[in-house]
C-alpha cells in the first residue's frame, strides 16, 4: 500500500484550518495542524511532511521567520512550502521568496486551485526525492565492492556498476550494455551452481529450492577459482528493470579452511626447511668429519651455511613486516632526485640491469617518507619483479607523476608474469604468495607487498597493482603525500 503524503497546515485561525481540512480530505493525504510558528517547526522536525501550507500572520513566530528557520535545517531545507496569505503586496511576496517560500496562495482561495496546487507540488516533490535517492544509490553502488546489475524481464542487462563489469569482463569506462542476456554472458566465464537452481532462470528458483546461487570461475593455470554468490531482489515494476542482482565475492569464505592450512604450512615449512638442512648437515659433520676429506667438509659446511642464510632471510621478512609501521617517521621527507637515486641503488643491489625512467617534467617535490622506508619499499617491489620474471631478468620502467597537487605517484612496471584478478586483489595481504600451488619453495614468506602497504598506508598513501595493458608484466603504483613547503 502506498503511504499517504503528509501535509502540515500552519494557521492560527480554526476556521481556515477547518476549511482546508474539508477541501483536502482525501485518502491520499494525512493532515496535521500547527497554530503558531514554533509549533510548526517542532511538528515539521517530527513528521517530515511532504508539504507545508504556511500562514503569514501567526503568534509566537510569523510565517516568514518559520520559513527561514526551516530552510536552515538540513533535514527540512527542501520541503515545499506554500504561503497562504491575505497579503497581496509586492513587498510581502519578495519577503516570502527571500525566506524560501516555493509558492503563494491568496486568501480567500478557490478550492479547485488549492487541490490542484497541492497535487502538483506533492508529485514534483516525490519526483525530486526519487531523483535524489537514485543519485545517492548510484553514488554508493558505483563505489561498492560488490557487483550490482539491473535486469529486464527478458534477462537483459539494463545497468551494471563498475565491479559487475569487472566480473563479467565488460568495458569499465563504457556505459553501453551487452546484447547478450545475463545468463548467456555469465556462461562464458563461469559455471552456474547448483545446476538445479539455475534450471529455470530467469524465473526465480522454486520455493523448495533453498540453496544460494553461485557463479564459479574455474581455476586456470595460474589462478584459483573465483566464487560469486548471486542474490536476487525483485524491484517494483514500472521501468525497464524489474530485478536487481548482487554479485558478492565469497571466495575468501569458501577457501577459508584451505587458507588456514596454508598459513600454518607456510610458517612451519618456511622455518622448518632451512632448520632441517642445517641440522642434517651439522649432524653429518659431527659424526663423520674425522674421516672425511677437507673438500667434503667444506661442501657440507656450505650447505649448512646456506640453510642459516635462508632462515635468516625468512625471519627478516617477518621482522620487517612487524616493524614496517615504525619506519614512516614523523617529519621524514625525500626528494624526487633522491627517489631516482634509490631506485638505481636498489636495482644495482638486486642485479637488475635494465631500468629506465619515463620522461617527466615534474617540478622538484618532496614526499613524506623516510629514506630507510623508501628503500625497503623499493626493495620489496623490485625483488618481486625479479623473482616472478621467467628468466629473472626484468626490464623495469619507473615513472613519476602528480594525480593532484598534494600527491606524487610512483609507477613501477616490469615485463614479467601477468596476474589473475584474484592474485591482484590479494597482493597486499600478509602471507599471500602468487604461486597457484603452495610448495614453500618460493623465496620469501609472502610479506613483501604487505610490508609495502603497511609503510605507504602509514603515511596516508595508497597502493595499487594491475596488469600492464601493453604486454605481460605488472604495474605497482604508490601514491604518496607531498610534504608541505
Secondary structure, 3 states (H helix, E strand, C coil): CCCCEEEEEECCCHHHHHHHHHHHCCCCEEEEEECCHHHHHHHHHHHCCCEEEEECCCCCCCHHHHHHHHHHCCCCCCCEEEEEECCCCHHHHHHHHHHCCCEEEECCCCHHHHHHHHHHHHHHHHHHHHHHHHHHHHHHHHCCCCEEEEECCCCEEEEECHHHHHHCCCCCCCCCCCCCEHHHHHHHHCEEECHHHHCCCCCCCCCCCCCCEEEEECCECCECCEEEEEEEEECCCCCCCCEEEEEEECHHHHCHHHHHHHHHHHHHHHHHHHHHHHHHHHHHHHHHHHHCCHHHHHHHHHHHHHHHHHHHHHHHHHHHHHHHHHHCCCCCCEEHHHHHHHHHHHHHHCCCCEEEECCCCCCCCEECCCHHHHHHHHHHHHHHHHHCCCCCCCEEEEEEEEEECCEEEEEEECCCCCCCHHHHHCCCCCCCCCCCCCCCCCCCCCCHHHHHHHHHHHCCCEEEEEECCCCCCEEEEEEEEECCC
